[in-house]
């Protein structure tokens, strides 16, 4: 995981399964898994011209800046599609 989790993993790991509240999670039956499909996004390398200050700002945000740029572009794309 890239970000630090606030979950107490040791306490959770030590907890017996029957003490974990899963009442808000629907059961997944065999029919679900028979119909399930895995869709992974296909990433393509591209060359893009960005203003140097924009690129430096994103790089300054730390590791994963390209993923962050992609996420922002996706949100913009989805907002434009819903018009």
N, C-alpha and C positions, 0 to 999 in steps of 0.2 A: 504494500500500500504506500502511496506517495505521501499522503497526509497522515499525521498522527491521529489515531483513534482515541476517543474518550471512553471507549468500552473497557470494562474491567474483564479482560479476556481470561485471566486466571480464575476468577470467581465463576465466570460462565462455564469454563471448561470443567470445573469441579462440580458443577450443579448436575444432579441426575436429570435425565431427559424428561421424566414425568413431572418435574417441578418447573419446566419451562412453559410459560403461557403462550400457546400457539392459537388461541381462540379467534384471533383476528386474521388468521391465515387460512385460506380455503384449502381443503385437501386436493391434491393432484392425483387423479386416478390414471389407470393405464390408457384410457381414451385420450387424455391430455397428451401424454408422451407419444402415443401413436401418431398424433397429428402435429406435434411440435416440429418446427423448422428453425434451424440456426441461420441467422443472417448476420454476417460480419461486414462492416463497411470496408469498401475497397479504397485504399489510399493510393494516390498517384503522385509521384514526384513532379513538381512543376517549378518553373522559374517565374517569380513575380517581382515586380519593381515596387518597392515601398520607399516612402520618404525615410531618410536615415534616422531622423529623430523618432519616428514611429517605430521602426525596427528596434532601435536601441531601448525604447521604453518597454516594448514587449520582452526583449531579452533581459532587461533589468528586473522583470517579474520572477525570474528564476527558471529552473528546469521546467520543460513542458510548454514553453512559450508558443511553439508551433501548434500544439494541440489547442491552446487557448485561442489563438488566431482562428483556427478551424472552427472552434465552437462558436465564436462570435459571428463568423461568416454564415454558419448554419442557421443561427437564430435570425439573422437578417434575411436569409433566403426564405425561411419558413414564414416570417412576418409578411414578406412580399407575396408569397404564394396564397395566403389567406385573403388577399384583397379581392 
